[in-house]
């Protein structure tokens, strides 16, 4: 039985709340929404009347892309 490397293993989709996204990115609410309106950040998912979340895989990929662009 072969082990899958972490980079090739399927990613688990979870819904991240805004506080989780702020913690992962280091950005505050206003900056996240500004980037979203410019099409430079993953769109939020409506969870309820006053609740939104983000797909964890999209956020992780966005962060990985930023880290790759800095070289």
C-alpha positions as CSV (number, residue, x, y, z in Angstrom):
1,X,0.0,0.0,0.0
2,X,1.5,3.3,-1.0
3,X,1.3,6.5,1.0
4,X,0.1,9.6,-0.6
5,X,2.3,12.7,-0.3
6,X,0.5,15.6,1.5
7,X,0.6,17.7,-1.6
8,X,-1.2,15.0,-3.7
9,X,-3.6,14.0,-1.0
10,X,-7.2,15.2,-1.6
11,X,-7.9,18.3,0.4
12,X,-10.8,18.4,2.9
13,X,-13.3,21.1,2.2
14,X,-14.4,22.9,5.3
15,X,-16.2,26.2,5.8
16,X,-14.1,28.8,7.5
17,X,-15.8,31.7,9.3
18,X,-14.4,35.2,8.9
19,X,-12.4,35.1,12.1
20,X,-10.6,31.9,10.8
21,X,-9.9,33.7,7.5
22,X,-8.6,36.7,9.3
23,X,-6.3,34.6,11.4
24,X,-5.0,32.6,8.4
25,X,-4.4,35.6,6.2
26,X,-3.5,38.3,8.7
27,X,-6.1,40.6,7.0
28,X,-9.0,42.3,8.7
29,X,-12.6,42.3,7.5
30,X,-12.4,45.5,5.4
31,X,-9.4,44.4,3.5
32,X,-10.8,40.9,2.8
33,X,-14.0,42.5,1.4
34,X,-12.0,45.0,-0.6
35,X,-10.0,42.2,-2.2
36,X,-13.1,40.2,-2.9
37,X,-14.8,43.2,-4.6
38,X,-11.7,43.5,-6.8
39,X,-11.8,39.8,-7.7
40,X,-8.5,39.2,-5.9
41,X,-9.7,37.0,-3.0
42,X,-12.0,33.9,-3.0
43,X,-15.7,34.8,-2.8
44,X,-17.6,34.1,0.5
45,X,-20.4,31.5,0.7
46,X,-23.7,32.6,2.1
47,X,-24.6,30.4,5.1
48,X,-27.6,32.2,6.4
49,X,-29.2,35.6,6.6
50,X,-26.2,37.1,8.5
51,X,-23.6,34.4,8.2
52,X,-20.9,33.8,5.6
53,X,-18.0,31.5,5.3
54,X,-15.2,30.6,2.9
55,X,-14.1,27.3,1.4
56,X,-10.9,26.2,3.3
57,X,-9.4,24.7,0.1
58,X,-9.8,28.0,-1.8
59,X,-8.3,30.0,1.1
60,X,-5.3,27.6,1.4
61,X,-4.8,27.7,-2.4
62,X,-4.9,31.5,-2.4
63,X,-2.3,31.6,0.4
64,X,-0.1,29.1,-1.5
65,X,-0.4,31.2,-4.7
66,X,0.8,34.3,-2.8
67,X,3.7,32.5,-1.3
68,X,4.7,31.1,-4.7
69,X,4.5,34.6,-6.3
70,X,7.0,36.1,-4.0
71,X,10.0,34.3,-5.5
